Amino acid sequence: MTVPELKTKKTELGKTRKYNNKRDAIITVKNLKTYYPIYGGMFKRKVGEVKAVDGVTFNFYRNETLGLVGESGCGKTTIGNTILRLVPNTDGEIYYEDLRIDPRKVQGLLERWISRYKTLVLYAIPGIYEKNKEKFEKWMSRLPSFLYKRYKRLKIDIKILQRDFLVGKFIRKRIQMVFQDPDASLNPRWKVVNIIGEPLKILEGITKKRKIRARVLELLQTVSMKPEHLDRYPHEFSGGQKQRIVIARALACNPEVIILDEPTSALDVSVQAQILNLLKELQKEFDLSFLFITHDLSVVQHIADRIAVMYLGKFVETGAVDEVFYNPSHPYTKALLSARPTFDPTSKTNRIILEGDVPSPINPPEGCPFHPRCPEKDKHIGCGVENPRKIHLGGDHYIVCLPFKDEKKSYEGMEYISD
C-alpha cells in the first residue's frame, strides 16, 4: 500500500510562524537517534539495540521553556542526556548556536588515535610547541614546499580537533542539568559549600577558598537559602531545600540552558509551587532557557511556552501550550490529556482508554509507532505500512500522522485531524 503524496509546506530550522520576528535557536537538533546496545552470549556480542530516541528534530530557542512529555520509557531523559553529552548519539547532529557539540562529529582514524592519547595530544605536545615555537617553525620552513604545506594543513586540523575534543568542557559551562532525585545527585559526605563549589573549581578555575565561599553564599541567597546552610550536609535538609541546592549548583557557572529532568516529581504540591515559581523568577533574572522534562501535564501548562509530546522515541505533536492543550490533534495527545486529573466537579471529560501495552523499543512496529494502540487506526491510510509525516497546522503547531481514508476536510492540514 502506498500513500499519495501530500502537499505540505516545509519550514526551515531556526524559523517560526508564531511571531513576526525571528527567534534565535540556542540548540538545534537534527534527526537525533540514540540507541543503547544489547549484549548477549558467551562473548558478549551485540545482539540488538534499544531505540530510545529514533529520529527527533527540533529547535530550542533562547529564553523559552520547552516541555517534553510522554509515558515512561519514551526517551525524554535520553534526549536531555544526549544534548549534555552524558550519552553518545548513534546518529544525527546537535548544535549549540553554530557549534556542533555531539560526539559523533569526532570520528575517523586520526580522531580515534587522538582520543586514545588525549592528554598527550591536547596538552603535552601543544605545551612543548609553544615553548619552542620559533625554533620549530624555523626548522620546518626548510622542508620542501609540499611537505611544508602538508605541515601547515596538519596544524589547522589539530587545532580543529582540539576544539572538538575540548567542547565537552565548553558545554558544561553553557548547559547544566537538574536531576530528578536530589538525594542521588548530592554527595552525602560533602558539605553544601563543597557541593556547589566543585564546578567553580573545575570549570571556572577559582581556587581561593574565600572566593568560593563568597560565590556559594551568593548562589544560596539566589535560591532563597540562608548563610548558615553553607556548612551543613545534604541529609539535614528537606526535599525542597535539596532541590534548591541542586538548582544553585546548576547556576554556578552562569549557564544559558538548564535541562530539568522532572525536578518536582518527588516533592509535595506546595513545595512544587515554590520550586516552579523560583524557576520562573530565575529565568527572568538570568535569561535562561529551560528544557523541562516531566509527566505532570499541569506543571507543563503552568511553566512551559511550547510543548513536545513523545511516544516510543519519536515526537507525535509539538506546538505552543495553548495550541496543544486546547486543540489536541494527534490521537495519543488526546488520550494523554484525557487522563489528566481535574479538580472541577462540574467538568466532565470522556476518558480515552488505550488498548494494549507500549511496544518494545527493541523492536518497534512498522509504520506509525502508535498504530497498535491507536483508537483511530481504522480511519487512517496505511498506519502499519507507511511512516507518518510531519504536518504543519498553523503557528508552531505540528503533528506526525497520516491522512484519513475517505473524509474530505475544508482547509489545508485538516485532513490529518479528526473532528
Secondary structure, DSSP 8 states (H G I E B T S, - for coil): ------------TT--SSSSS---EEEEEEEEEEEEEEEETTTTEEEEEEEEEEEEEEEEETT-EEEEEESTTSSHHHHHHHHTTSS--SEEEEEETTEE-SGGGS-SHHHHHHHHTHHIIIIIHHHHHHHTHHHHHHHHTTS-HHHHHHHHHHHHHHHHHHHHHTHHHHHHHHEEEE-S-HHHHS-TTS-HHHHHHHHHHHTS----HHHHHHHHHHHHHHTT--GGGTT--GGGS-HHHHHHHHHHHHHTT--SEEEEESTTTTS-HHHHHHHHHHHHHHHHHHT-EEEEE-S-HHHHHHH-SEEEEEETTEEEEEEEHHHHHHS--SHHHHHHHHTS----TT---------S----TTS--SSSTTTTT-TTGGGBSSTTTS--EEEEEETTEEEEE--BSS---SSTTGGGS--
